[in-house]
Amino acid sequence: MYSFVPREQIADTLIHLRGLFRNVPPVDEKEYRAQERRELLTKNLLSNLRRTKDHPTLHSVLEVANAFSLTLDGAHRLFGYELERIREYDLRLNAGRTHIIETYPFERDLLVDLPSQLGGDEIFTRSATLHELVPEWQGNVPIHALENADWRQPGAFYVHVGTEDSLGSSLPPGAIALVVPIDEAEQSRPNPRAIYLLQFGNGYRCSRCVVSRGKLILLVSGRRHNGPHEFAFPKDVRIVGRIRMFALSLPLPDYSLLHSLPMSEHNAPLVLPWEHSSMDRLFGTKHRRFRRSRQDLPRIQETMESIFHTKLSGRTERRYRRHTSSMPHVDALIRLSVMHLTRYTDALRVLRPMPSDLGRYSLDALLNARHLADLSGKFRRPHMPVPRDRWMELRKKFAEWPMLLSLRFPQLRSLDDRVVLLPQGSALQGVDPPISPGSLILLEEIPGISEIHSDTTKAGWGRRLYAFRRGTDLRCGYLDRNEDHYTLLVGSDGAGEAISIRQDEIHQLNRISGVAVPL
């Protein structure tokens, strides 16, 4: 997330950037003014570099971004920050709480695979592999091209389901879920079969629910839940949006600390992060919604200090939860964002307006260029997958092409036969929600027969799931082992067909290591 950059290296980079823009003569008054500001900024930075602290102010970083047409990530990288890694530390330090997570692709030039040609109708009626679902790909597409209506659902965002606060949730802990906005009519009368993201003063919950006579009632059938089931609506709970899809790594670990939302005497207002008008209101609200325990704070502080090699005093932390005209240094802002379970883009957004990366360059692109003209027209915009009708059906099912999927698997086509579509009639029951037809499963090879487990003491998402292919037929379920004899119990509750697996068929058995389930 941060690596110290010697002052000499920063100076050399600034001189290179200044040289690139000096070679482009201004053509109007606006460009003359921009050139003057750029020259003055570079002069001041070069003069003061040796006298400044290791960590610049956010104001300085944004000035550099504006002056040299750098992306947010590019301007931060100049001073040693890797914004993409904030997501990693957020999930490492904040996995216990259900919260909205960052999906903005800071590394704008990351090259990814996107579908070009989709398979025929027959392919989508059976257990088809990724190679069959997408026979042709668009390769080397910069990830920023996904910020387009052809690929994204307007207003959609993602949440991480907490591994400590989700007892009674309708989604398994550790899942990543896609949330889409809903209209006022659905907020007033939510569908009891749908799963919604609910915002409370002390956290978030993914749950089915109904609204009746000014009360929102949680529907937690078959699940333990030791908290209240009814809440004054809309006073004490807000229906933020509907869950359209979730993804999960399997098998699910045993989360022994799982409980309901912690009680709090100082509940936060029901305001979403991007609705705040100032940094102090954003962090102040987050502080009240996600109160840290005394045991939790030292762990996070130690991690942040080991990264940035500086301390953040309690006084400084409190300052930015109150109205102030001061702008934090970048290390402080990143730390405050992680500590308050806040997306870095939301912390920047309250600057009004949030700096835009549109038409800007990464730091690597500028460093590798001899002339700005070298960068024009370098990337092509991807086209919508064809046939269009099939793509729109997939969009209707999954809502959008998940940005997190491309960030996790940039060369997605390399997964090839490891990704399989579950056809109609092949739902896996026994887990909640069930792995429905149209879900995608990720397969993992089993190194050897000794690696095959029959964990009959576990159930639901915690028990290993396997996929077995015999000819063109793919069946999924639990595995039962009796000495050297293996039986696949089709259907994750083990109540379906029992398929005996011969020794010479073991190589056709794969472990299911992940699922993406549309809802």
HUTALIN-V117051 format. One record per residue. N is the residue number from 0. NEAR is the number of other ideal C-beta (glycine too) atoms within 8 Angstrom. Layout:
n=N near=NEAR
n=N near=NEAR
This chain:
n=0 near=9
n=1 near=10
n=2 near=5
n=3 near=7
n=4 near=9
n=5 near=6
n=6 near=8
n=7 near=6
n=8 near=8
n=9 near=12
n=10 near=10
n=11 near=8
n=12 near=11
n=13 near=13
n=14 near=10
n=15 near=10
n=16 near=12
n=17 near=12
n=18 near=8
n=19 near=13
n=20 near=11
n=21 near=7
n=22 near=7
n=23 near=7
n=24 near=3
n=25 near=8
n=26 near=4
n=27 near=6
n=28 near=5
n=29 near=6
n=30 near=9
n=31 near=9
n=32 near=8
n=33 near=10
n=34 near=11
n=35 near=8
n=36 near=9
n=37 near=12
n=38 near=9
n=39 near=8
n=40 near=11
n=41 near=13
n=42 near=8
n=43 near=8
n=44 near=11
n=45 near=10
n=46 near=6
n=47 near=8
n=48 near=10
n=49 near=5
n=50 near=4
n=51 near=6
n=52 near=5
n=53 near=5
n=54 near=10
n=55 near=10
n=56 near=9
n=57 near=11
n=58 near=7
n=59 near=9
n=60 near=14
n=61 near=11
n=62 near=9
n=63 near=14
n=64 near=15
n=65 near=8
n=66 near=11
n=67 near=13
n=68 near=8
n=69 near=15
n=70 near=13
n=71 near=12
n=72 near=14
n=73 near=16
n=74 near=15
n=75 near=13
n=76 near=10
n=77 near=14
n=78 near=12
n=79 near=8
n=80 near=10
n=81 near=10
n=82 near=11
n=83 near=10
n=84 near=8
n=85 near=13
n=86 near=9
n=87 near=9
n=88 near=12
n=89 near=12
n=90 near=10
n=91 near=7
n=92 near=10
n=93 near=12
n=94 near=11
n=95 near=8
n=96 near=11
n=97 near=13
n=98 near=11
n=99 near=9
n=100 near=12
n=101 near=9
n=102 near=9
n=103 near=8
n=104 near=12
n=105 near=10
n=106 near=10
n=107 near=13
n=108 near=10
n=109 near=11
n=110 near=9
n=111 near=12
n=112 near=11
n=113 near=14
n=114 near=10
n=115 near=10
n=116 near=9
n=117 near=12
n=118 near=11
n=119 near=4
n=120 near=6
n=121 near=7
n=122 near=10
n=123 near=11
n=124 near=7
n=125 near=8
n=126 near=11
n=127 near=11
n=128 near=11
n=129 near=13
n=130 near=8
n=131 near=8
n=132 near=12
n=133 near=13
n=134 near=7
n=135 near=6
n=136 near=10
n=137 near=9
n=138 near=7
n=139 near=3
n=140 near=13
n=141 near=10
n=142 near=16
n=143 near=9
n=144 near=12
n=145 near=13
n=146 near=6
n=147 near=8
n=148 near=5
n=149 near=5
n=150 near=11
n=151 near=11
n=152 near=10
n=153 near=5
n=154 near=7
n=155 near=13
n=156 near=9
n=157 near=13
n=158 near=14
n=159 near=13
n=160 near=16
n=161 near=13
n=162 near=12
n=163 near=12
n=164 near=12
n=165 near=14
n=166 near=12
n=167 near=13
n=168 near=13
n=169 near=11
n=170 near=12
n=171 near=12
n=172 near=12
n=173 near=12
n=174 near=11
n=175 near=12
n=176 near=14
n=177 near=16
n=178 near=14
n=179 near=11
n=180 near=7
n=181 near=9
n=182 near=6
n=183 near=5
n=184 near=6
n=185 near=11
n=186 near=10
n=187 near=6
n=188 near=7
n=189 near=11
n=190 near=6
n=191 near=8
n=192 near=4
n=193 near=10
n=194 near=11
n=195 near=15
n=196 near=14
n=197 near=14
n=198 near=9
n=199 near=13
n=200 near=10
n=201 near=11
n=202 near=12
n=203 near=12
n=204 near=13
n=205 near=16
n=206 near=13
n=207 near=11
n=208 near=13
n=209 near=8
n=210 near=10
n=211 near=6
n=212 near=3
n=213 near=5
n=214 near=10
n=215 near=13
n=216 near=10
n=217 near=13
n=218 near=10
n=219 near=11
n=220 near=4
n=221 near=4
n=222 near=10
n=223 near=5
n=224 near=10
n=225 near=7
n=226 near=8
n=227 near=4
n=228 near=7
n=229 near=7
n=230 near=10
n=231 near=9
n=232 near=10
n=233 near=8
n=234 near=5
n=235 near=7
n=236 near=13
n=237 near=7
n=238 near=14
n=239 near=10
n=240 near=12
n=241 near=11
n=242 near=15
n=243 near=12
n=244 near=13
n=245 near=13
n=246 near=12
n=247 near=13
n=248 near=6
n=249 near=11
n=250 near=10
n=251 near=13
n=252 near=7
n=253 near=5
n=254 near=10
n=255 near=4
n=256 near=7
n=257 near=9
n=258 near=8
n=259 near=9
n=260 near=9
n=261 near=9
n=262 near=5
n=263 near=9
n=264 near=4
n=265 near=6
n=266 near=9
n=267 near=11
n=268 near=5
n=269 near=9
n=270 near=8
n=271 near=7
n=272 near=10
n=273 near=6
n=274 near=5
n=275 near=11
n=276 near=5
n=277 near=8
n=278 near=9
n=279 near=11
n=280 near=11
n=281 near=15
n=282 near=14
n=283 near=10
n=284 near=12
n=285 near=13
n=286 near=10
n=287 near=11
n=288 near=11
n=289 near=11
n=290 near=10
n=291 near=8
n=292 near=6
n=293 near=5
n=294 near=6
n=295 near=8
n=296 near=9
n=297 near=7
n=298 near=9
n=299 near=12
n=300 near=10
n=301 near=8
n=302 near=10
n=303 near=12
n=304 near=10
n=305 near=6
n=306 near=9
n=307 near=10
n=308 near=7
n=309 near=8
n=310 near=5
n=311 near=10
n=312 near=6
n=313 near=5
n=314 near=6
n=315 near=10
n=316 near=11
n=317 near=8
n=318 near=9
n=319 near=13
n=320 near=9
n=321 near=8
n=322 near=4
n=323 near=7
n=324 near=2
n=325 near=5
n=326 near=5
n=327 near=11
n=328 near=10
n=329 near=14
n=330 near=10
n=331 near=12
n=332 near=12
n=333 near=14
n=334 near=11
n=335 near=15
n=336 near=13
n=337 near=15
n=338 near=10
n=339 near=11
n=340 near=10
n=341 near=13
n=342 near=11
n=343 near=13
n=344 near=9
n=345 near=13
n=346 near=14
n=347 near=10
n=348 near=10
n=349 near=12
n=350 near=9
n=351 near=6
n=352 near=6
n=353 near=8
n=354 near=10
n=355 near=6
n=356 near=8
n=357 near=4
n=358 near=3
n=359 near=11
n=360 near=10
n=361 near=12
n=362 near=14
n=363 near=8
n=364 near=12
n=365 near=15
n=366 near=8
n=367 near=5
n=368 near=10
n=369 near=3
n=370 near=7
n=371 near=10
n=372 near=5
n=373 near=7
n=374 near=9
n=375 near=6
n=376 near=3
n=377 near=5
n=378 near=7
n=379 near=4
n=380 near=6
n=381 near=10
n=382 near=7
n=383 near=7
n=384 near=12
n=385 near=10
n=386 near=6
n=387 near=8
n=388 near=6
n=389 near=12
n=390 near=13
n=391 near=8
n=392 near=8
n=393 near=9
n=394 near=10
n=395 near=6
n=396 near=8
n=397 near=12
n=398 near=11
n=399 near=10
n=400 near=10
n=401 near=12
n=402 near=12
n=403 near=10
n=404 near=10
n=405 near=17
n=406 near=11
n=407 near=5
n=408 near=8
n=409 near=10
n=410 near=7
n=411 near=12
n=412 near=10
n=413 near=6
n=414 near=10
n=415 near=9
n=416 near=9
n=417 near=10
n=418 near=13
n=419 near=14
n=420 near=12
n=421 near=15
n=422 near=11
n=423 near=6
n=424 near=5
n=425 near=11
n=426 near=9
n=427 near=13
n=428 near=9
n=429 near=11
n=430 near=11
n=431 near=8
n=432 near=10
n=433 near=10
n=434 near=13
n=435 near=11
n=436 near=9
n=437 near=8
n=438 near=12
n=439 near=9
n=440 near=13
n=441 near=11
n=442 near=13
n=443 near=9
n=444 near=6
n=445 near=11
n=446 near=4
n=447 near=5
n=448 near=6
n=449 near=4
n=450 near=7
n=451 near=11
n=452 near=7
n=453 near=7
n=454 near=8
n=455 near=7
n=456 near=3
n=457 near=9
n=458 near=5
n=459 near=11
n=460 near=9
n=461 near=9
n=462 near=12
n=463 near=12
n=464 near=13
n=465 near=13
n=466 near=14
n=467 near=14
n=468 near=11
n=469 near=8
n=470 near=4
n=471 near=6
n=472 near=7
n=473 near=10
n=474 near=13
n=475 near=15
n=476 near=14
n=477 near=12
n=478 near=14
n=479 near=12
n=480 near=10
n=481 near=5
n=482 near=4
n=483 near=4
n=484 near=7
n=485 near=12
n=486 near=12
n=487 near=15
n=488 near=12
n=489 near=10
n=490 near=12
n=491 near=15
n=492 near=7
n=493 near=10
n=494 near=7
n=495 near=9
n=496 near=6
n=497 near=9
n=498 near=10
n=499 near=7
n=500 near=11
n=501 near=6
n=502 near=5
n=503 near=4
n=504 near=10
n=505 near=12
n=506 near=4
n=507 near=9
n=508 near=15
n=509 near=12
n=510 near=12
n=511 near=15
n=512 near=8
n=513 near=10
n=514 near=12
n=515 near=12
n=516 near=12
n=517 near=10
n=518 near=10
